[in-house]
Amino acid sequence: MNMAVRGIERIRDWLDDRGRLAWIAVTVIGFVLFWPIGLALLFYMIWSKRMGCNWGRHHRFEGREGVGRGFGRGMERTGNTAFDTYREETLRRLEEERDAFLAFLDHLRAAKDKAEFDQFMTSRDMPQAS
């Protein structure tokens, strides 16, 4: 029993090393040979989140420097201080521009709301023609 589990784990790791397409190919082969095998593989891939968008990247970068410590929203350092400084400065500048743009949009919305409210108040004060 233990030997079978180790064999299945080795197959799973082998497929993981080859990526999503290997899992899809094995699932299709499973459907062709005996549909319950293909269905079981499909459910396993969905349950284990092996078909997720960032599955490979998430597992590959786990535990490396910069991840989870807030550096550049999950980006890790490259080791080149000039590039890292440039990237941090660019991201800081882009955030400042985004904040200024959001403030501008808030100002536009407030001006539009005020104009609509003033128009409502003006139309309310006018006598209705019957």
N, C-alpha and C positions, 0 to 999 in steps of 0.2 A: 504494500500500500504506500509506504513512504517513498519507495523507488518510483512509483507512478506519479506521485505529486511532484517529485524533483524533476522528472521528465517533462511534465506539463509546464513547470516553471521555466525550464530551459527553453522549451519551445516558445513560451510567452516572451522571454527575454530576447530570443533570436528574432522574433517578429518585431518587437519594440525597436531593436537596433536597425531594422530595415525600414521602419516607418509605417505610415498610415496605408500606403498602397499595398504593402504586404498583408496587412490585416484584411483589407478589402478583398484581395485576391483569394486568401484562404477562406473567407466567408462565402465568396461566390462558388469556389470549389466545393465547400461544404453543402451549399444549396443544390449543386448539380449532383453530387454523390448521394446525399440523403438529406432531404430538406430540414428535418429537425436539427441536424448538426449546424447547418447554416443559420437557422433561426437562433439557436443557442449562442453561436458566435456573435451574431448581430446584437442580441441582448447583452452579452458580456461586454462588447465594445461600447455600447451606450452606457451601461451601468458603470463601467470603469473609466468613463469619460475619455476613452482613447480616440474618439472622433471629434473632440473639441477643437476649437480653432487654434489655441495656443498650447496644446498638450505637450508637444516636443520641447518647445522653448521653455515652458514652465519647469519641466523636470531637468533640463540640461543646466539651467542657471541657478538652481537651488543651492543655497549655502555659499555662493560666491560673494566677493567683496562688493559692497554697495547695495545689494538687494536687501530690502526690508529696513534699511536705515534712512530712507528718505532722500537719498542722493539722486537728484534729477528725476523724481517720480519713478524710481525703479531702475534707472539706467546705472550701469556700473562704470567705474573708472576704467580708462583705457591704459593707464600707465604713463601716457604722454601728458605731462603737466600743462604744456602750452595748449594742446587741443582741449583738455578738460576745462581749463580756464576760459578758453574761447567759447566752448559749449555752454558753460554756466552763465557767462556774460550774455550770450545770445538768448538763452532761455529767459534770463531775468529781464532783458529788454523786451522780448516778445510778451512776457506777462504784463509789463508796464503798459505796452501798447494795447493789449487786450483789456486791461482795467480802464484805460482812458476811453477806449471805444465803448465799453459797457456803460461808463458814466455818460458818454455822449448820447447813447441810445436811451438811457433813463431820462436825460434832459429832454430829448425829442418827444418821448412818450408823455412826460409831464406837460410839455407845451401843447401837445395835441389834445390831451385830456382837458387842459384849461380852456383851450379854444372851443372844444365841444361843449363844455359846461357853460361857457359864456354865451354860446349860440343858443343853448337850451334856455338859459335865463332870459335872454332877449326875446326869444319866441314865446315864452310863457307870459311875459309882461305885456305883449301885444294883444289887443282884443281880437278874438276870433271872428272872422267874417262869416255870417250865416246866410 
